[in-house]
Amino acid sequence: MLDLYYWTTPNGHKITIFLEETQTPYRLVPVNISKGEQFNPEFLRFSPNNRIPALVDHAPADGGPAVSVFESGAILLYLAEKTGQFIPETLRGRTDVLQWLFWQIAGLGPMAGQNHHFGHYAPEKIPYAIERYVKETNRLYGVLDRRLAEREFIAGDYSIADMASYPWIVLWKRQQQNLDDFPHLKRWFELIQTRPAVARAYQVAKEINTVPTVTEESKALLFGQTARTYETGAK
C-alpha cells in the first residue's frame, strides 16, 4: 500500500494523476498546509523540506522496509519505475522524458509559482516582480508550445513529463497567460483535460479542500518560513 501525503496544489495533483492513471491503490493523507500541518514532526520525518507531496511505499520492490520519497519529481520517477508505466525503457526515450520532467521542476513550476506569489499573495504589488514572472511564464509556455508542435505529448507518448507540467498550466488565467496564443500547448492541454484519470484526480482535490487554502492567517505559514520555523514549529 502507498500512503500519499497530499494537499491540493499543482505538485499534489501530479501524483494523484499518476496514481489514478495506473489505478494504483493508495491511501490519501491530507496535509493542510494552511494550518501548518506540514510542520508536524511525523510528516517532517519523511519530508524534511516541509513540502507536499510525500510518499511512503509500504511494499517496495526490494521487499525491505517502507521507502519514503519527497519532492514531486522524485515521486513521479519512483512510481514510474515501480509500476513500469509512463516512462520508456529505451535510453533515448527515457532521457527525453527525464529532461522534460526536470524542465518542469526547475523552470515551469518555480517561475509560475513566483508569478502566483507576486501577482496574488504579496502584500505589496511590485510591478517589476509581477512583470518579470509573467514574462518568464510566457517564455516557458512558448518553449512548451514549440515542443508540442510536432508531437502529441511532450516526449512523444503520454508520460510523467506531461503529468508534471499539466497541473501548472491549469492555472493559466492566474498566471496572466492566454492559451489562444499557444495553439499547440492549448491542443495538448485540452487533450489531457479529457482523460478520465485526470478528472478523477481533480475530483479528489475538490473533496479534500473545500475552503480556500491561502488566507490572511495562513500567509505567514506559507510565505514567512525561515530556518527557525523548524525549531519552533508552526505555532
Beta strands, then each sheet from edge to edge (+ up, - down):
strand 1: 2-6
strand 2: 26-30
strand 3: 54-57
strand 4: 67-70
sheet 1: 2+ 1+ 3- 4+
end
